[in-house]
Amino acid sequence: MASLREIKERISSVSSTLKTTSAMKMVASAKFHRVQGMSASLQVYEKSLTETLRVLCADTSVKLESPFVGAGKQGGKVIVLALASDTSLCGAFNSQVIKALEQKLARLKADGAESVSIWPVGEKMAAAVNKWSWPVCNDFRNISSQLNPQKAALIADRLMEEYLKGNADNVVVVYNHFYSMGRQVPQQRQFLPFDITSTTEGVKLPDEDYICEPSKHELFETLLPYVLRSRIYALLLNSSTAEFAARTVAMQTASDNARDLLDELKLSYNKRRQQAITDELADIAQVD
């Protein structure tokens, strides 16, 4: 049975841990609200871009073509952009997206993919995939800690460049999608080739007669890369939002557990202290 001194030392240790987890929870919560605000602002920009693209693509009288648009090649060369975090202490955030990536790689292998290259974003993802036998590009592993539109554009431009060179027939993004503070679900999203049918589905041409300058072809060729860059940035922000949500919940849970343990230790300490006093009184009574 633990002595009073040992229990007191444990109380001090748990109290110190509680202060740490509470501080980390507040920091994660502040970062969550900041990134969530950035994501909400980007949605307005992305919606406007996509809506313009939809109007252009919905006009069947004009055939718009781009090297980024197509059906993709079954069993061809694949680049998988895998998003995770740089640090731990965020619950199952990293482990579940790494597991989702493993499942995706297994499906690609079963489908007879010619080659698969993994581009990790986040130190935890990079540490995991570099232990595997798959080819890895580590050029963007530190992007998640320096997230901004310019960094996201670098990734998007590099992916588009690899696609145009023929080094990739399909580009897929695997990430944790943010639904709520307590729910982040691994998902995969096709980045290239661009699915134009999903963009034009259910879209009606506006009643107004628009005059496009330059031509619709030039607008489409210029606008599509902007849409692709904004989608990469949106996915990075969504993953980052999910990360800070998971970390906030994890630190809140750790703080709650620390408080419960602290209450148990204090109760045990008081019981042992009362027992020690009772024993001393009993010894005094025997001496008298």
N, C-alpha and C positions, 0 to 999 in steps of 0.2 A: 504494500500500500504506500502511495506517495506521501512524503512528509509535507509539513506546512511550507517549508522553504521551497520545495520542488513545485508545489502548486502555485505558490506566489510567483515563481520564475515563469511558469507557463502562462499565468495571467498577464504578466508583463509582455511576454512574447506575442500572445494573441492580440493584446491591445495595440501593439506596434503594427502588427499585420493588418488590423482593422483600419488604422489610420491610413496605411498605404493603399489598401483596396478602395477605400472611400474616396481618396484623392484621385486614383486612377479612374474611378467611375465618373467623377465630375469632369475630368479632362476628356474622357471618351464621349461623354454626353455633349460637351461643348463642341467637339469636333464633328460629332454626328449632325447636330443642328446646322453647323456651317456648311458641311458637304451636301446635306439634304437641300439647303437653300440654293446652292450652286446648281444642283441637279434640276430643281424646279425651274430655275431661270433658263437653263439650257433647253428644257422641254419646249418653251415658248419659241426659241430660235429654231430648234429642230423641226417643230411642227410647221412653222412658216416655210422653211426650206422644202420640206416634204410635200406640203400642199401645192407649192409652185411646181414642183416636179410632177406631181400627180396630174395637174392641169395640162402640162406639156405632153405627158405620156398618154392621156386619155383621148387626145385628138387622133383618131384613126386615119384621118386623111393625110397625115404626115408620118412617115416611117422614121423613127429616131433610132440611131444605132450608136453603140459604144462598145469598146473592147471589154468593159467591165460587166456587160450584160450578157447573160447566156444561161444555159441549163446546167452547166457543170459537167464534169467528166467522171463517170462512175469508175472507181478503182484507179484514179489518177494520182497525181502528186497532191499532198495535203499539208497545209500549215495549220497548226492548232495554236491559237493564242490563249494561254491559260492564265487566269487572274487569281491572285491570292493576296496575302498581306506580308509585310516585312517582319512582323513580330507575332508572338503567340499571345496567350492570355485572352483569347477571344472565343472560348468555347470550342465547338466543333466546326467553326467557320472554315479553317484550312483543311482539316481532315476530310470533310465531306466534299469539297470541290476537287481535292486530289483524287479521291475515290471515283468521282464522276469522270475525271480525266482518264483514269485507268480503264473505266468501262468504255469510254469513247474510243480509246486506242485499241481495245480488244475488238470492238465492232469494225473499226477501219481495217484491222488485220484480217478479220473474217471476211470482209468484203473484197479483199484482194487489192488493197491500196498499193500503188507502185512504190511510193515513198511517203514517209510521215516525218515532219519536223515540228518540234515543240518550241514555242517562244514563250518562256515564262515571264510573268510580271509579278514581282514580289519575291522577297528572299526565301520565304517558306516554300513557295512553289518551285523556285529554282533549286533549292536544296534537295527537294524530293525528286524532280525529274533528272537531275544530273547523276543520280544513282542508277538510273535505268539505262537500257541499251539503245534507246531512241536518240536520233540526232537532235541536238539542242542548240538554240541560238540565245545567248545570254546578253545580248545587246541592250535589252530593255528591262532587266530584272530589278533595277532600282527606280523605275519610273513612278511606282505607286506612292513613294514618299515625297515626290516632287511633282505632284499632279497639277497640270495646267493645260490649256488648249494647245500650246506649242509642242509640249511633249506628246500629247495625244496625236497631233498632226504628224509628228515624226514617225510614229508607229503606223498610222494609216497610209502615209506616203510610201513607206518602206514595203508594206504589204501589197499596195497597188503596183509598185515597181517590180516586186517578185512575180506578181501575177502576169504583168505585161511581158516579162522576160520568158515566161513559160516555166518558171521554177515552181509554180503552184497552179493546180487546176481547181482547187477548192480551198477556201480559207474559212475556218470555223473558230468561234470564240466560246470558251468554256469559262463560266464565272458563277458566282453566287448572286442570285437576283433578290433584291430587297422587296419584301412584301409588307412587313411590319417589324416592330422592335423584337418580337419573339419568333419571327419566321423569315428565314433566308434559305432559299431553295436553289441548288445547283441547276443551271440551265446551259444549253448550248444554242448558239445563234449563227446562222450562215451570214458571213460578211461578203465574200466573193465566191462566185459571180453574183451580181446584184439581181435580185428577183423582181423584175419589173411588173409581173402580173399581180403580185401582192400590193404593189403601189397603186395600180390603176383599178383594182377590183372595187366595184360599187361607186366609182367616182363619176359624177355627171359634169359635162362641160358647162361652164358658166354661161348665163344668158348674154352677158356682154361680149362684144366682139373685140378681142384683144389684138393689138398690133405689137409684135415682138421685134425688138431691135437690140442686138443683132438677130439673126434668124433663129428659129426654134432649134435647129441643129446645133448652132453655136452655143445657145443658152444651155441646152441639155448637156453638151460636152463639158461646159464650164461648171454647171451646177452640181452634176453628179459627184465629182470628187469632194465638193464641200459637204454634201449629204453624207458621204462615206466617212469623212473626217469627224463630223459631228456625231455620227453613230458610235465610233470608237470612243470618243470622249464621254458620251452618254453611258456607255457600258462600263468604262473605268470609274465614273462617278457613282454609278449604281452599285458596283462592287465595293467601292470605298464606303458608301453609305451602309451597306449590309455589314461590312467589317466593324464599323464603329457602333452599330446597333448591337451586334453580337458581343462586342467587348463591354459595352455598357451593361448589358444583361448579365454577362459573366461576372463582372466586378460587383454588381449589385447582389448577385447570388452568393459570391464569396464573402461579402460584407455581412449579409444576413446570417450565413453559417458561422462567421467569426463571432457575431453577437450572441448567437445561441450557445456556442462553446464557451464564451466568456461568462454567460449566466450560469452554466453548469459548473464551471471551475470556481466561481465565486460562492455558489451554494455549497460545493464540496469543501472549499476552504473554511467557510463559516461553520460547517458541521464538525470538521476536524478541530477547529479552534475551540468550539464549545465542548467537544469531547475532552480536549486537553485540559480545559479549565475544570471540568467535572472530575477528571482523574486526580488533579492536584488537590481539589477540595476533599475528595475521598481519602487521599493520603494524609492530609492534615487531620481529618477526623479520627483516623486510625491511631495517629501519634498521640492525640489528646486522650 
